[in-house]
Amino acid sequence: MKQNLEAYRHADTMGKSPVDLILMVYDGAIKAMRSAADCYKRKENQAGYDEIQNAKRMVTHLFTTLDNDKGGQVAAHLGKMYTWVISQLLILEATKNIDQLGKVIEVMGNLRSGWETLKSQSSTIVERTGPETPEKITEHLVVTA
């Protein structure tokens, strides 16, 4: 059963754009954080801790895959945001503060919205100018912003 699930997950990521893959990681991290909040509300502390660990792994993945050379200041700012989120998750492991977890979820949701906007803007650029690399699209968005 686990092999089937892994095969499905692998197939689900094939053919996705880099932005779609990033959105999938955001969705997973936000889902894990919401699940942690629910677990903490039910006093299921170990399950909440496990979900925080899952979220932390996903945010760490976002952080470690940043390309500072191509992303410039945008990547640097994202790196700072991811560092803040990871530090908050570390604190939440100890405090189980559901209100603070809600704030972290809100920040992640806002960051995700930015990627969703990038996705829609890059689709518009491709429609107007033809296929480009993600780097060219990002460059265009940064220059015109």
DSSP file (Angstrom, degrees, kcal/mol; ACC not computed):
  #  RESIDUE AA STRUCTURE BP1 BP2  ACC     N-H-->O    O-->H-N    N-H-->O    O-->H-N    TCO  KAPPA ALPHA  PHI   PSI    X-CA   Y-CA   Z-CA
    1    1 A M     >        0   0    0      0, 0.0     4,-2.1     0, 0.0     5,-0.2   0.000 360.0 360.0 360.0 -44.7    0.0    0.0    0.0
    2    2 A K  H  >  +     0   0    0      1,-0.2     4,-2.4     2,-0.2     5,-0.2   0.882 360.0  52.9 -62.8 -37.8    2.8    2.4    0.9
    3    3 A Q  H  > S+     0   0    0      2,-0.2     4,-2.5     1,-0.2    -1,-0.2   0.892 107.8  51.4 -64.1 -38.8    4.5    1.7   -2.4
    4    4 A N  H  > S+     0   0    0      2,-0.2     4,-2.3     1,-0.2    -2,-0.2   0.908 110.1  49.2 -63.7 -41.1    1.3    2.5   -4.3
    5    5 A L  H  X S+     0   0    0     -4,-2.1     4,-2.6     2,-0.2    -2,-0.2   0.921 111.7  48.2 -64.4 -44.0    1.0    5.8   -2.4
    6    6 A E  H  X S+     0   0    0     -4,-2.4     4,-2.5     2,-0.2    -2,-0.2   0.900 110.9  51.2 -63.1 -40.8    4.6    6.7   -3.2
    7    7 A A  H  X S+     0   0    0     -4,-2.5     4,-2.4     2,-0.2    -1,-0.2   0.899 111.0  49.0 -63.2 -39.9    4.1    5.8   -6.9
    8    8 A Y  H  X S+     0   0    0     -4,-2.3     4,-2.5     2,-0.2    -2,-0.2   0.932 111.2  49.0 -64.4 -46.1    1.0    8.0   -6.9
    9    9 A R  H  X S+     0   0    0     -4,-2.6     4,-1.2     1,-0.2    -2,-0.2   0.910 112.2  49.0 -60.7 -41.7    2.9   10.9   -5.3
   10   10 A H  H >X S+     0   0    0     -4,-2.5     4,-1.1     1,-0.2     3,-0.5   0.930 112.6  47.1 -63.0 -45.3    5.7   10.6   -7.8
   11   11 A A  H 3< S+     0   0    0     -4,-2.4     3,-0.3     1,-0.2    -1,-0.2   0.852 107.4  58.4 -64.9 -34.1    3.3   10.5  -10.8
   12   12 A D  H 3< S+     0   0    0     -4,-2.5    -1,-0.2     1,-0.2    -2,-0.2   0.791 107.8  46.0 -67.2 -27.7    1.5   13.5   -9.4
   13   13 A T  H X< S+     0   0    0     -4,-1.2     3,-1.7    -3,-0.5    -1,-0.2   0.675  87.4 104.4 -89.7 -17.3    4.6   15.6   -9.4
   14   14 A M  T 3< S+     0   0    0     -4,-1.1     3,-0.1    -3,-0.3    -3,-0.0  -0.431  90.3  12.3 -66.2 133.3    5.7   14.6  -12.9
   15   15 A G  T 3  S+     0   0    0      1,-0.3    -1,-0.3    -2,-0.2     2,-0.2   0.464  94.0 133.8  82.1   0.7    5.1   17.3  -15.5
   16   16 A K    <   -     0   0    0     -3,-1.7    -1,-0.3     1,-0.1    -3,-0.0  -0.560  58.3-115.4 -82.7 149.0    4.4   20.0  -12.9
   17   17 A S     >  -     0   0    0     -2,-0.2     4,-2.2     1,-0.1     5,-0.2  -0.369  29.6-106.8 -73.7 161.1    6.0   23.4  -13.2
   18   18 A P  H  > S+     0   0    0      0, 0.0     4,-2.2     0, 0.0     5,-0.1   0.888 122.8  51.5 -56.1 -38.6    8.4   24.5  -10.5
   19   19 A V  H  > S+     0   0    0      2,-0.2     4,-2.6     1,-0.2     5,-0.2   0.904 107.5  52.0 -67.5 -39.8    5.8   26.9   -9.2
   20   20 A D  H  > S+     0   0    0      1,-0.2     4,-1.9     2,-0.2    -1,-0.2   0.902 110.0  49.5 -61.6 -39.8    3.2   24.1   -9.0
   21   21 A L  H  X S+     0   0    0     -4,-2.2     4,-1.8     2,-0.2    -2,-0.2   0.901 110.1  50.4 -65.6 -40.4    5.7   22.0   -7.0
   22   22 A I  H  X S+     0   0    0     -4,-2.2     4,-2.5     1,-0.2    -2,-0.2   0.920 109.3  51.7 -62.2 -43.3    6.4   24.9   -4.6
   23   23 A L  H  X S+     0   0    0     -4,-2.6     4,-2.8     1,-0.2    -1,-0.2   0.874 106.5  54.6 -61.7 -36.8    2.6   25.4   -4.1
   24   24 A M  H  X S+     0   0    0     -4,-1.9     4,-2.2     2,-0.2    -1,-0.2   0.897 108.5  48.2 -63.6 -39.4    2.3   21.7   -3.3
   25   25 A V  H  X S+     0   0    0     -4,-1.8     4,-2.6     2,-0.2    -2,-0.2   0.920 111.5  50.0 -67.6 -42.9    5.0   22.0   -0.6
   26   26 A Y  H  X S+     0   0    0     -4,-2.5     4,-2.9     1,-0.2     5,-0.3   0.940 110.0  51.0 -58.0 -46.7    3.2   25.1    0.8
   27   27 A D  H  X S+     0   0    0     -4,-2.8     4,-2.4     1,-0.2    -2,-0.2   0.910 111.2  48.2 -58.3 -42.8   -0.1   23.2    0.9
   28   28 A G  H  X S+     0   0    0     -4,-2.2     4,-2.3     2,-0.2    -1,-0.2   0.906 112.7  47.6 -64.5 -42.2    1.6   20.3    2.7
   29   29 A A  H  X S+     0   0    0     -4,-2.6     4,-2.2     2,-0.2    -2,-0.2   0.925 113.9  46.4 -65.8 -44.6    3.2   22.6    5.3
   30   30 A I  H  X S+     0   0    0     -4,-2.9     4,-2.5     2,-0.2     5,-0.2   0.907 112.2  51.2 -65.1 -41.3    0.0   24.6    5.9
   31   31 A K  H  X S+     0   0    0     -4,-2.4     4,-2.4    -5,-0.3    -1,-0.2   0.917 110.3  49.2 -61.2 -43.2   -2.0   21.3    6.2
   32   32 A A  H  X S+     0   0    0     -4,-2.3     4,-2.3     2,-0.2    -2,-0.2   0.890 111.2  49.8 -64.4 -39.2    0.5   19.9    8.7
   33   33 A M  H  X S+     0   0    0     -4,-2.2     4,-2.3     2,-0.2    -2,-0.2   0.916 111.3  48.1 -66.4 -42.7    0.3   23.2   10.8
   34   34 A R  H  X S+     0   0    0     -4,-2.5     4,-2.2     1,-0.2    -2,-0.2   0.906 111.8  50.3 -63.3 -40.3   -3.5   23.1   10.8
   35   35 A S  H  X S+     0   0    0     -4,-2.4     4,-2.6    -5,-0.2    -2,-0.2   0.897 108.4  52.9 -63.9 -40.1   -3.4   19.5   11.8
   36   36 A A  H  X S+     0   0    0     -4,-2.3     4,-2.8     2,-0.2    -2,-0.2   0.923 108.1  50.7 -60.6 -44.1   -0.9   20.3   14.6
   37   37 A A  H  X S+     0   0    0     -4,-2.3     4,-2.2     1,-0.2    -2,-0.2   0.923 110.8  48.8 -59.8 -44.3   -3.3   23.0   15.9
   38   38 A D  H  X S+     0   0    0     -4,-2.2     4,-1.6     2,-0.2    -1,-0.2   0.916 111.6  49.5 -61.8 -42.8   -6.2   20.5   15.9
   39   39 A C  H  <>S+     0   0    0     -4,-2.6     5,-3.0     1,-0.2    -2,-0.2   0.925 110.5  49.6 -62.5 -44.6   -4.1   18.0   17.7
   40   40 A Y  H ><5S+     0   0    0     -4,-2.8     3,-1.4     1,-0.2    -1,-0.2   0.875 107.2  55.1 -64.4 -36.4   -3.0   20.5   20.4
   41   41 A K  H 3<5S+     0   0    0     -4,-2.2    -1,-0.2     1,-0.3    -2,-0.2   0.866 110.2  46.3 -62.0 -34.9   -6.6   21.5   20.9
   42   42 A R  T 3<5S-     0   0    0     -4,-1.6    -1,-0.3    -3,-0.2    -2,-0.2   0.340 117.9-115.2 -88.3   6.8   -7.5   17.9   21.6
   43   43 A K  T < 5S+     0   0    0     -3,-1.4     2,-1.3     1,-0.2    -3,-0.2   0.754  71.2 141.1  63.0  26.6   -4.4   17.6   23.9
   44   44 A E     >< +     0   0    0     -5,-3.0     4,-2.3     1,-0.2    -1,-0.2  -0.633  21.2 168.5 -94.6  74.0   -2.8   15.1   21.5
   45   45 A N  H  >  +     0   0    0     -2,-1.3     4,-2.7     1,-0.2    -1,-0.2   0.847  68.0  51.0 -63.9 -39.6    0.6   16.6   22.1
   46   46 A Q  H  > S+     0   0    0      2,-0.2     4,-2.5     1,-0.2    -1,-0.2   0.924 112.0  47.3 -65.8 -42.3    2.7   13.8   20.4
   47   47 A A  H  > S+     0   0    0      2,-0.2     4,-2.0     1,-0.2    -2,-0.2   0.896 112.9  50.1 -64.4 -39.2    0.5   13.9   17.3
   48   48 A G  H  X S+     0   0    0     -4,-2.3     4,-2.3     2,-0.2    -2,-0.2   0.911 110.0  50.4 -63.1 -43.1    0.8   17.8   17.3
   49   49 A Y  H  X S+     0   0    0     -4,-2.7     4,-2.4     1,-0.2    -2,-0.2   0.920 109.0  51.9 -60.1 -44.7    4.6   17.5   17.7
   50   50 A D  H  X S+     0   0    0     -4,-2.5     4,-2.0     1,-0.2    -1,-0.2   0.888 109.9  48.9 -60.5 -40.1    4.7   15.1   14.8
   51   51 A E  H  X S+     0   0    0     -4,-2.0     4,-2.6     2,-0.2    -1,-0.2   0.880 108.9  52.4 -68.4 -37.9    2.8   17.4   12.5
   52   52 A I  H  X S+     0   0    0     -4,-2.3     4,-2.8     2,-0.2    -2,-0.2   0.907 108.3  52.3 -62.0 -40.6    5.0   20.4   13.5
   53   53 A Q  H  X S+     0   0    0     -4,-2.4     4,-2.3     2,-0.2    -2,-0.2   0.916 109.2  49.4 -60.7 -43.3    8.0   18.2   12.5
   54   54 A N  H  X S+     0   0    0     -4,-2.0     4,-1.9     2,-0.2    -2,-0.2   0.937 112.6  47.0 -60.3 -47.0    6.3   17.5    9.1
   55   55 A A  H  X S+     0   0    0     -4,-2.6     4,-2.6     1,-0.2     5,-0.2   0.909 110.5  52.7 -61.8 -41.9    5.7   21.2    8.6
   56   56 A K  H  X S+     0   0    0     -4,-2.8     4,-2.5     1,-0.2    -1,-0.2   0.894 107.3  52.0 -62.6 -40.2    9.3   22.0    9.6
   57   57 A R  H  X S+     0   0    0     -4,-2.3     4,-2.0     2,-0.2    -1,-0.2   0.908 111.2  47.6 -61.6 -41.2   10.7   19.5    7.1
   58   58 A M  H  X S+     0   0    0     -4,-1.9     4,-2.1     2,-0.2    -2,-0.2   0.914 113.4  45.9 -68.8 -42.6    8.6   21.1    4.3
   59   59 A V  H  X S+     0   0    0     -4,-2.6     4,-2.4     2,-0.2    -1,-0.2   0.888 111.3  53.5 -68.3 -37.3    9.6   24.7    5.2
   60   60 A T  H  X S+     0   0    0     -4,-2.5     4,-3.0    -5,-0.2    -1,-0.2   0.897 107.0  52.5 -61.7 -39.5   13.2   23.6    5.5
   61   61 A H  H  X S+     0   0    0     -4,-2.0     4,-1.4     2,-0.2    -2,-0.2   0.926 108.4  49.9 -61.5 -44.5   12.9   22.1    2.0
   62   62 A L  H  < S+     0   0    0     -4,-2.1     4,-0.3     1,-0.2    -2,-0.2   0.920 114.1  46.6 -58.6 -43.1   11.6   25.5    0.7
   63   63 A F  H >< S+     0   0    0     -4,-2.4     3,-1.3     1,-0.2    -2,-0.2   0.932 112.0  48.0 -65.6 -47.2   14.6   27.2    2.4
   64   64 A T  H 3< S+     0   0    0     -4,-3.0    -1,-0.2     1,-0.3    -2,-0.2   0.669 108.8  54.7 -74.4 -14.8   17.3   24.8    1.2
   65   65 A T  T 3< S+     0   0    0     -4,-1.4    -1,-0.3    -5,-0.2    -2,-0.2   0.393  78.1 120.6 -98.6   3.9   16.1   24.9   -2.4
   66   66 A L    <   -     0   0    0     -3,-1.3     2,-0.8    -4,-0.3     3,-0.1  -0.431  57.1-144.7 -63.4 140.0   16.2   28.7   -2.8
   67   67 A D     >  -     0   0    0      1,-0.2     4,-3.2    -2,-0.1     5,-0.3  -0.852  17.7-178.0-109.0  94.7   18.5   29.8   -5.5
   68   68 A N  H  > S+     0   0    0     -2,-0.8     4,-1.5     1,-0.2     8,-0.2   0.793  79.2  57.8 -65.7 -28.3   20.1   33.0   -4.2
   69   69 A D  H  4 S+     0   0    0      2,-0.2    -1,-0.2     1,-0.2    -2,-0.0   0.940 119.8  27.4 -67.3 -46.0   22.1   33.6   -7.4
   70   70 A K  H  4 S+     0   0    0      1,-0.1    -2,-0.2    -3,-0.1    -1,-0.2   0.804 124.8  49.1 -84.7 -30.8   19.0   33.6   -9.7
   71   71 A G  H >X S+     0   0    0     -4,-3.2     3,-1.2     1,-0.2     4,-1.0   0.671  79.6 176.3 -87.1 -17.3   16.5   34.8   -7.1
   72   72 A G  H 3X  -     0   0    0     -4,-1.5     4,-1.9    -5,-0.3    -1,-0.2  -0.189  68.1  -5.4  54.2-133.1   18.5   37.8   -5.8
   73   73 A Q  H 3> S+     0   0    0      1,-0.2     4,-2.7     2,-0.2    -1,-0.3   0.820 133.9  59.3 -65.3 -32.6   16.7   39.9   -3.2
   74   74 A V  H <> S+     0   0    0     -3,-1.2     4,-2.5     1,-0.2    -1,-0.2   0.946 108.5  44.8 -62.3 -46.6   13.5   38.0   -3.6
   75   75 A A  H  X S+     0   0    0     -4,-1.0     4,-2.7     1,-0.2    -2,-0.2   0.891 112.1  53.1 -63.5 -39.2   15.2   34.7   -2.5
   76   76 A A  H  X S+     0   0    0     -4,-1.9     4,-1.9     2,-0.2    -2,-0.2   0.918 111.1  45.8 -62.5 -43.6   17.0   36.5    0.3
   77   77 A H  H  X S+     0   0    0     -4,-2.7     4,-2.2     2,-0.2    -2,-0.2   0.906 112.7  50.2 -66.9 -41.5   13.7   37.8    1.7
   78   78 A L  H  X S+     0   0    0     -4,-2.5     4,-3.1    -5,-0.2     5,-0.2   0.914 107.7  55.0 -61.5 -41.2   12.1   34.4    1.3
   79   79 A G  H  X S+     0   0    0     -4,-2.7     4,-2.3     1,-0.2    -1,-0.2   0.904 108.0  48.4 -57.9 -42.3   15.0   32.9    3.1
   80   80 A K  H  X S+     0   0    0     -4,-1.9     4,-2.2     2,-0.2    -1,-0.2   0.897 112.3  48.9 -65.1 -40.1   14.4   35.3    6.0
   81   81 A M  H  X S+     0   0    0     -4,-2.2     4,-2.6     2,-0.2    -2,-0.2   0.930 111.6  48.2 -65.9 -44.2   10.7   34.5    6.1
   82   82 A Y  H  X S+     0   0    0     -4,-3.1     4,-2.7     1,-0.2    -2,-0.2   0.886 110.4  52.7 -63.3 -38.0   11.4   30.7    6.0
   83   83 A T  H  X S+     0   0    0     -4,-2.3     4,-2.4    -5,-0.2    -1,-0.2   0.917 109.9  48.6 -62.3 -42.8   14.0   31.2    8.8
   84   84 A W  H  X S+     0   0    0     -4,-2.2     4,-2.4     2,-0.2    -2,-0.2   0.930 111.5  49.4 -62.0 -45.6   11.3   33.0   10.9
   85   85 A V  H  X S+     0   0    0     -4,-2.6     4,-2.4     1,-0.2    -2,-0.2   0.932 111.7  48.4 -60.8 -46.2    8.7   30.3   10.3
   86   86 A I  H  X S+     0   0    0     -4,-2.7     4,-2.1     1,-0.2    -1,-0.2   0.909 111.2  50.3 -61.8 -42.0   11.2   27.5   11.2
   87   87 A S  H  X S+     0   0    0     -4,-2.4     4,-2.0     1,-0.2    -1,-0.2   0.895 110.7  49.9 -63.9 -38.4   12.1   29.4   14.4
   88   88 A Q  H  X S+     0   0    0     -4,-2.4     4,-2.7     1,-0.2    -2,-0.2   0.895 108.3  52.6 -66.1 -39.0    8.5   29.8   15.3
   89   89 A L  H  X S+     0   0    0     -4,-2.4     4,-1.5     2,-0.2    -1,-0.2   0.882 107.5  52.3 -64.4 -37.0    7.8   26.1   14.7
   90   90 A L  H  X S+     0   0    0     -4,-2.1     4,-0.8     2,-0.2    -1,-0.2   0.919 111.7  45.8 -62.7 -43.1   10.7   25.3   17.1
   91   91 A I  H >X S+     0   0    0     -4,-2.0     4,-2.5     1,-0.2     3,-0.9   0.904 109.4  55.6 -65.0 -40.9    9.1   27.6   19.8
   92   92 A L  H 3X S+     0   0    0     -4,-2.7     4,-2.1     1,-0.3    -1,-0.2   0.789  95.7  65.8 -65.7 -27.7    5.7   26.0   19.1
   93   93 A E  H 3< S+     0   0    0     -4,-1.5    -1,-0.3     1,-0.2    -2,-0.2   0.884 113.8  32.5 -57.9 -36.7    7.1   22.6   19.8
   94   94 A A  H << S+     0   0    0     -3,-0.9    -2,-0.2    -4,-0.8    -1,-0.2   0.866 128.6  34.6 -88.0 -40.1    7.6   23.7   23.4
   95   95 A T  H  < S-     0   0    0     -4,-2.5    -3,-0.2     2,-0.1     3,-0.2   0.790  77.5-152.4 -90.8 -28.6    4.8   26.1   24.0
   96   96 A K     <  +     0   0    0     -4,-2.1     2,-1.0    -5,-0.3    -4,-0.1   0.833  28.9 173.4  55.9  34.0    2.0   24.6   21.9
   97   97 A N     >  -     0   0    0      1,-0.2     4,-2.1    -6,-0.1    -1,-0.2  -0.629  17.5-169.6 -77.8 102.9    0.6   28.1   21.6
   98   98 A I  H  > S+     0   0    0     -2,-1.0     4,-2.0     1,-0.2    -1,-0.2   0.842  83.3  56.4 -66.3 -35.1   -2.3   27.7   19.1
   99   99 A D  H  > S+     0   0    0      2,-0.2     4,-1.4     1,-0.2    -1,-0.2   0.925 109.5  45.4 -63.5 -43.6   -2.7   31.4   18.6
  100  100 A Q  H  > S+     0   0    0      1,-0.2     4,-2.0     2,-0.2    -2,-0.2   0.884 109.5  55.5 -66.5 -37.8    0.9   31.8   17.5
  101  101 A L  H  X S+     0   0    0     -4,-2.1     4,-2.5     1,-0.2    -1,-0.2   0.884 103.7  55.6 -61.2 -37.4    0.5   28.8   15.3
  102  102 A G  H  X S+     0   0    0     -4,-2.0     4,-2.1     1,-0.2    -1,-0.2   0.877 106.1  50.7 -60.6 -38.2   -2.4   30.6   13.7
  103  103 A K  H  X S+     0   0    0     -4,-1.4     4,-2.2     2,-0.2    -2,-0.2   0.888 110.0  49.5 -67.0 -39.0   -0.1   33.6   12.9
  104  104 A V  H  X S+     0   0    0     -4,-2.0     4,-2.5     2,-0.2    -2,-0.2   0.909 110.3  50.7 -66.3 -41.3    2.5   31.3   11.3
  105  105 A I  H  X S+     0   0    0     -4,-2.5     4,-2.4     1,-0.2    -2,-0.2   0.901 109.1  52.1 -61.5 -40.6   -0.2   29.7    9.2
  106  106 A E  H  X S+     0   0    0     -4,-2.1     4,-2.3     2,-0.2    -2,-0.2   0.914 109.4  48.8 -62.7 -43.2   -1.4   33.1    8.1
  107  107 A V  H  X S+     0   0    0     -4,-2.2     4,-2.5     2,-0.2    -2,-0.2   0.933 112.0  48.5 -62.1 -46.0    2.2   34.1    7.1
  108  108 A M  H  X S+     0   0    0     -4,-2.5     4,-2.6     1,-0.2    -1,-0.2   0.888 110.2  52.3 -62.4 -38.1    2.6   30.9    5.1
  109  109 A G  H  X S+     0   0    0     -4,-2.4     4,-2.2     2,-0.2    -1,-0.2   0.891 109.4  49.4 -63.4 -39.9   -0.8   31.5    3.5
  110  110 A N  H  X S+     0   0    0     -4,-2.3     4,-1.7     2,-0.2    -2,-0.2   0.908 111.7  48.0 -66.0 -42.1    0.3   35.0    2.4
  111  111 A L  H  X S+     0   0    0     -4,-2.5     4,-1.8     1,-0.2    -2,-0.2   0.913 110.7  52.0 -63.5 -41.5    3.5   33.6    1.0
  112  112 A R  H  X S+     0   0    0     -4,-2.6     4,-2.4     1,-0.2    -2,-0.2   0.905 105.6  55.0 -61.1 -41.3    1.6   30.9   -0.8
  113  113 A S  H  X S+     0   0    0     -4,-2.2     4,-2.4     1,-0.2    -1,-0.2   0.872 104.3  54.9 -59.9 -37.1   -0.7   33.6   -2.3
  114  114 A G  H  X S+     0   0    0     -4,-1.7     4,-2.3     2,-0.2    -1,-0.2   0.911 108.8  47.0 -62.1 -42.1    2.4   35.4   -3.6
  115  115 A W  H  X S+     0   0    0     -4,-1.8     4,-2.3     2,-0.2    -2,-0.2   0.875 110.1  53.4 -67.0 -36.4    3.4   32.2   -5.4
  116  116 A E  H  X S+     0   0    0     -4,-2.4     4,-2.2     2,-0.2    -2,-0.2   0.903 109.4  48.7 -63.9 -40.6   -0.1   31.7   -6.8
  117  117 A T  H  X S+     0   0    0     -4,-2.4     4,-2.8     2,-0.2     5,-0.2   0.915 109.6  52.0 -63.7 -43.5    0.0   35.3   -8.1
  118  118 A L  H  X S+     0   0    0     -4,-2.3     4,-2.7     1,-0.2    -2,-0.2   0.906 108.6  52.0 -57.8 -41.9    3.4   34.5   -9.7
  119  119 A K  H  X S+     0   0    0     -4,-2.3     4,-1.8     2,-0.2    -2,-0.2   0.934 112.2  44.1 -61.7 -46.8    1.9   31.5  -11.3
  120  120 A S  H  X S+     0   0    0     -4,-2.2     4,-1.7     1,-0.2    -2,-0.2   0.892 115.4  48.3 -68.9 -38.1   -1.0   33.4  -12.8
  121  121 A Q  H  X S+     0   0    0     -4,-2.8     4,-2.3     1,-0.2    -1,-0.2   0.892 110.0  51.8 -68.0 -38.5    1.2   36.3  -14.0
  122  122 A S  H  X S+     0   0    0     -4,-2.7     4,-2.4    -5,-0.2    -1,-0.2   0.861 106.9  54.0 -68.0 -33.1    3.7   33.9  -15.6
  123  123 A S  H  X S+     0   0    0     -4,-1.8     4,-2.2    -5,-0.2    -1,-0.2   0.908 109.2  48.6 -63.5 -41.2    0.9   32.2  -17.5
  124  124 A T  H  X S+     0   0    0     -4,-1.7     4,-1.9     2,-0.2    -2,-0.2   0.905 111.0  50.0 -65.2 -41.8   -0.1   35.6  -18.8
  125  125 A I  H  X S+     0   0    0     -4,-2.3     4,-3.0     1,-0.2     5,-0.4   0.923 110.6  49.5 -63.3 -44.1    3.5   36.3  -19.9
  126  126 A V  H  X S+     0   0    0     -4,-2.4     4,-2.4     1,-0.2    -1,-0.2   0.898 109.1  52.5 -63.0 -40.3    3.8   33.0  -21.6
  127  127 A E  H  < S+     0   0    0     -4,-2.2    -1,-0.2     1,-0.2    -2,-0.2   0.886 117.3  38.9 -61.7 -38.1    0.5   33.6  -23.5
  128  128 A R  H  < S+     0   0    0     -4,-1.9    -2,-0.2    -5,-0.1    -1,-0.2   0.868 132.7  20.2 -79.4 -38.3    1.8   37.0  -24.7
  129  129 A T  H  < S-     0   0    0     -4,-3.0    -3,-0.2     1,-0.3    -2,-0.2   0.489 105.5-110.4-116.6  -5.4    5.4   36.2  -25.4
  130  130 A G     <  -     0   0    0     -4,-2.4    -1,-0.3    -5,-0.4    -2,-0.1  -0.240  61.8 -26.0  94.1 170.6    5.7   32.4  -25.8
  131  131 A P        +     0   0    0      0, 0.0     2,-0.3     0, 0.0    -5,-0.0  -0.271  65.5 172.7 -61.0 137.0    7.3   29.8  -23.6
  132  132 A E        -     0   0    0      3,-0.0    -6,-0.1     0, 0.0    -2,-0.0  -0.897  36.5 -93.7-135.7 166.6   10.2   31.1  -21.4
  133  133 A T     >  -     0   0    0     -2,-0.3     4,-2.2     1,-0.1     3,-0.3  -0.446  38.1-111.7 -75.9 156.8   12.2   29.6  -18.7
  134  134 A P  H  > S+     0   0    0      0, 0.0     4,-2.7     0, 0.0     5,-0.2   0.853 119.6  57.3 -56.7 -33.6   11.1   30.2  -15.1
  135  135 A E  H  > S+     0   0    0      2,-0.2     4,-2.6     1,-0.2     5,-0.2   0.912 106.4  47.5 -64.4 -41.8   14.2   32.3  -14.6
  136  136 A K  H  > S+     0   0    0     -3,-0.3     4,-2.5     2,-0.2    -1,-0.2   0.898 112.4  49.9 -65.2 -40.2   13.1   34.6  -17.5
  137  137 A I  H  X S+     0   0    0     -4,-2.2     4,-2.5     2,-0.2    -2,-0.2   0.944 112.6  46.3 -63.2 -47.7    9.6   34.9  -16.1
  138  138 A T  H  X S+     0   0    0     -4,-2.7     4,-2.6     1,-0.2     5,-0.2   0.908 112.0  51.6 -60.6 -42.9   10.8   35.7  -12.6
  139  139 A E  H  X S+     0   0    0     -4,-2.6     4,-2.5     1,-0.2    -1,-0.2   0.917 110.3  49.2 -59.1 -44.7   13.3   38.3  -14.1
  140  140 A H  H  X S+     0   0    0     -4,-2.5     4,-2.4     1,-0.2    -2,-0.2   0.916 111.9  48.3 -61.7 -44.5   10.4   39.9  -16.1
  141  141 A L  H  X S+     0   0    0     -4,-2.5     4,-0.9     1,-0.2    -2,-0.2   0.893 113.0  47.1 -66.2 -39.7    8.2   40.0  -13.0
  142  142 A V  H  < S+     0   0    0     -4,-2.6     3,-0.2     2,-0.2    -1,-0.2   0.903 113.7  47.8 -68.2 -40.9   10.9   41.6  -10.8
  143  143 A V  H  < S+     0   0    0     -4,-2.5    -2,-0.2     1,-0.2    -1,-0.2   0.880 116.8  42.2 -67.5 -39.0   11.9   44.1  -13.5
  144  144 A T  H  <        0   0    0     -4,-2.4    -1,-0.2     1,-0.2    -2,-0.2   0.570 360.0 360.0 -87.3  -7.6    8.2   45.2  -14.1
  145  145 A A     <        0   0    0     -4,-0.9    -1,-0.2    -3,-0.2    -2,-0.1   0.490 360.0 360.0 -77.9 360.0    7.2   45.2  -10.4
